Amino acid sequence: MNNILVPLGTSPDSKETLQYAVDFAADFGAKVFIMDVYQIVGTAGSLGNVEKKVLASNTERIKGIVAEMETKGVDIKIASYNGDIIDGLKDISKKLQIDLMIIAPKSNDSDEKMYLGNTTGRMVKQTDIPTLIVPKGTVHQPIKSILTAFKSGILKRSKILFPLIEIKNKYASEVNLLLVKTPGYTEDDLKINTALLDVSRNLIISENATTYHGVLEHFQSKNPDMLCVFRRKRGFFKKLWEKSTILKSEFHATIPVLVLSVKKD
């Protein structure tokens, strides 16, 4: 875990998320890149000067936030992008070789009924960056127990698991696998990638209407510090991935959620 990206919005809670990311990065000796996205449009002649002013203003604001934080010796840099946030995430992630993105569930455009708002939902759903969703007010602590829930154990690339493996190794975490057999499952779904088995302590097989219902059934008994799920067409969120926002009535978690992306699955 070398490079962590934190998209910094204008929400008052942004500082909390950034502090969590810094504390997390300190454990791994990782760098933190604060992503600053802005959209400046105009004529070619005036665009340069306006962009410079906006960039300078945003940079000063971010430096002010960092100055009030406990940085714990973490190398913190600013990565700026002019344009759409999803394009920026993809561009910056590729250039900086980002290993993990840390965000809060909601941005300032969300109401209390939302788990993921429009902006945060797009970040999670429209990129392939491994993402840690950290609820408001969460203070970073060693992650001792992880519940990893899925409806298919097939993984085409074992490196998808790298963030989970690094977290497990760092904190000596106990990883419990939860395979949820949902209506219409196939025998292939029950085949579990050996790398996934290797990282776990035990395997639970459950039959539920959805993977989320399986998590609800076993959440209390396992009492995890983190929930790990997969972002794919047939994965944890299923229909929820089809729109940007996710209501709390559809899904809600009071602990950090690690979303691992399964590309072209």
C-alpha positions in Angstrom: 0.0 0.0 0.0 2.0 2.9 -1.3 -0.3 5.6 -2.6 -3.7 6.6 -1.2 -6.1 9.0 -2.9 -8.6 11.2 -1.0 -11.0 13.3 -3.1 -11.5 16.4 -0.9 -14.9 18.1 -1.3 -16.2 21.2 0.4 -18.2 19.3 3.1 -17.2 20.2 6.7 -16.8 16.4 7.2 -14.0 16.2 4.6 -11.4 16.9 7.3 -12.6 13.8 9.2 -12.2 11.6 6.2 -8.8 13.0 5.4 -7.6 12.5 9.0 -8.7 8.9 8.8 -6.8 8.5 5.6 -3.7 10.0 7.1 -3.9 7.7 10.2 -4.4 4.7 7.9 -1.5 5.7 5.6 0.8 6.2 8.6 0.4 2.5 9.5 1.5 1.5 6.0 4.1 4.1 5.4 2.0 5.3 2.4 1.7 8.7 0.7 -1.6 10.5 0.7 -2.7 12.5 -2.4 -5.5 14.9 -1.8 -7.5 15.2 -5.0 -8.8 18.7 -5.8 -11.2 18.8 -8.7 -12.6 21.9 -10.3 -14.3 22.8 -13.6 -13.2 25.9 -15.4 -14.6 26.6 -18.9 -14.0 29.6 -21.0 -12.3 31.0 -24.0 -8.7 30.0 -24.7 -7.4 33.5 -23.9 -9.0 33.8 -20.4 -9.0 30.2 -19.3 -5.3 30.1 -18.2 -5.5 33.0 -15.8 -8.8 31.9 -14.3 -7.5 28.4 -13.8 -4.4 29.7 -12.1 -6.4 31.7 -9.7 -8.8 28.8 -8.8 -5.9 26.4 -8.4 -4.0 28.9 -6.1 -7.2 29.5 -4.0 -7.9 25.7 -3.7 -4.3 24.9 -2.9 -4.3 27.5 0.0 -7.6 26.1 1.3 -6.2 22.6 1.3 -2.9 23.6 2.9 -4.9 25.3 5.6 -6.9 22.1 6.3 -3.7 20.0 6.5 -2.0 22.6 8.8 -4.7 21.9 11.4 -4.3 18.1 11.2 -2.1 15.6 12.9 -0.1 14.4 9.9 2.0 11.8 11.7 4.9 12.3 9.3 2.8 11.2 6.3 3.8 12.6 3.0 0.8 14.6 1.8 0.6 16.0 -1.7 -2.2 17.7 -3.7 -3.3 16.3 -7.1 -5.4 18.8 -9.0 -7.6 18.2 -12.0 -9.7 20.5 -14.2 -12.8 18.6 -15.5 -15.2 15.9 -14.5 -14.4 14.1 -11.2 -14.6 10.6 -12.8 -12.3 11.5 -15.6 -10.0 13.0 -13.0 -10.0 9.9 -10.8 -9.1 7.7 -13.7 -6.4 10.0 -14.9 -4.8 10.6 -11.5 -5.1 7.0 -10.4 -3.2 5.9 -13.5 -0.5 8.6 -13.3 0.1 8.2 -9.6 -0.5 4.4 -9.4 -3.1 4.7 -6.7 -3.5 1.6 -4.5 -6.6 2.7 -2.6 -9.1 5.6 -2.6 -10.7 6.6 0.8 -14.0 8.5 0.8 -16.9 9.2 3.1 -20.3 7.7 2.1 -21.9 11.0 1.4 -20.8 14.2 -0.1 -22.4 17.6 0.7 -24.9 17.0 -2.1 -26.7 14.2 -0.2 -29.6 14.2 2.2 -29.9 12.0 5.4 -31.7 9.3 3.5 -28.7 8.5 1.3 -25.8 6.1 2.0 -24.0 7.1 -1.2 -24.9 10.4 -2.8 -24.6 11.2 -6.5 -20.9 12.2 -6.4 -19.7 9.5 -4.0 -21.8 6.9 -5.8 -20.2 7.8 -9.1 -16.7 7.5 -7.6 -17.4 4.0 -6.4 -19.4 2.7 -9.3 -17.8 4.3 -12.3 -14.1 3.6 -11.5 -12.1 0.5 -10.9 -10.1 2.0 -8.0 -10.2 -0.1 -4.8 -12.2 2.1 -2.4 -12.6 2.3 1.4 -15.9 4.0 2.4 -15.5 5.4 5.9 -18.6 6.5 7.8 -18.7 10.0 9.3 -17.0 10.2 12.7 -15.0 7.0 12.3 -11.7 7.1 14.1 -9.0 4.8 12.6 -8.2 1.8 14.8 -6.5 -1.5 14.0 -8.8 -3.6 11.8 -8.9 -7.0 13.6 -11.9 -8.6 12.0 -13.1 -8.5 8.3 -16.2 -10.0 6.9 -15.8 -10.6 3.1 -19.2 -11.2 1.5 -19.8 -12.4 -2.1 -22.2 -14.5 -4.2 -19.6 -15.9 -6.5 -16.1 -17.1 -5.5 -14.7 -16.7 -9.1 -12.0 -14.1 -9.4 -10.2 -13.8 -12.8 -7.3 -12.0 -11.2 -5.9 -12.7 -7.8 -4.4 -9.2 -7.6 -7.9 -7.9 -7.0 -7.4 -9.0 -3.4 -4.1 -7.1 -2.8 -5.7 -4.3 -0.7 -7.5 -7.0 1.5 -4.3 -9.0 1.8 -2.3 -6.0 2.8 -4.8 -4.9 5.4 -4.9 -8.5 6.8 -1.2 -8.7 7.0 -0.7 -5.3 8.6 -3.2 -5.8 11.4 -3.2 -9.6 11.6 -6.9 -9.4 10.8 -9.2 -12.4 11.0 -10.9 -12.7 7.6 -14.2 -14.5 7.5 -15.7 -15.4 4.1 -19.4 -15.3 3.6 -20.6 -17.1 0.4 -24.3 -16.3 -0.2 -26.2 -18.6 -2.4 -28.9 -16.4 -4.0 -31.8 -17.5 -6.2 -30.4 -18.6 -9.6 -26.9 -19.4 -8.4 -24.8 -21.9 -10.4 -22.3 -24.5 -9.3 -19.5 -22.4 -10.7 -20.5 -19.7 -8.2 -19.6 -22.1 -5.4 -16.0 -22.4 -6.7 -13.8 -20.1 -4.7 -10.6 -18.6 -5.8 -7.7 -20.2 -3.9 -6.1 -16.8 -3.1 -9.4 -15.8 -1.4 -9.4 -19.0 0.6 -5.8 -18.5 1.6 -6.5 -15.1 3.1 -9.4 -16.4 5.2 -9.9 -18.1 8.5 -13.2 -19.8 7.8 -16.0 -20.0 5.3 -19.7 -19.5 5.9 -22.2 -20.6 3.3 -25.6 -19.0 3.6 -28.8 -19.0 1.5 -30.5 -15.6 1.2 -32.5 -13.5 -1.3 -29.5 -11.2 -1.8 -25.9 -11.0 -0.6 -26.8 -8.0 1.5 -29.5 -10.1 3.3 -26.7 -12.7 4.0 -24.6 -10.0 5.5 -27.4 -8.8 7.7 -28.0 -12.4 9.0 -24.3 -13.0 10.0 -23.1 -9.4 10.8 -23.9 -9.5 14.5 -22.4 -12.9 15.2 -19.1 -11.9 13.4 -19.1 -8.3 14.6 -16.5 -7.2 12.0 -14.4 -4.0 12.0 -14.7 -3.9 8.2 -16.9 -5.3 5.5 -15.3 -6.3 2.2 -17.4 -6.6 -0.9 -16.8 -6.9 -4.7 -17.9 -4.3 -7.3 -19.1 -6.3 -10.3 -22.2 -6.8 -12.3 -23.3 -9.8 -10.3 -21.7 -8.7 -7.1 -22.8 -7.3 -3.7 -24.7 -4.3 -4.8 -26.2 -5.9 -7.9 -29.1 -3.6 -9.0 -27.8 -0.9 -6.7 -24.9 -0.4 -9.1 -27.2 0.7 -11.9 -27.8 4.1 -10.4 -25.4 6.6 -8.7 -27.1 7.0 -5.4 -27.8 4.3 -2.8 -30.5 4.9 -0.2 -29.9 3.9 3.4 -33.0 1.7 3.1 -31.2 -0.2 0.4 -27.8 -0.5 2.1 -26.2 1.0 5.1 -23.0 0.3 7.1 -21.7 1.8 10.3 -18.2 0.4 9.7 -15.7 1.0 6.9 -16.6 -0.9 3.7 -13.8 -2.0 1.4 -15.0 -2.3 -2.2 -12.7 -4.4 -4.5 -13.3 -3.9 -8.2 -13.7 -7.0 -10.4 -13.1 -5.6 -13.9 -15.1 -7.0 -16.9 -16.8 -9.6 -14.9 
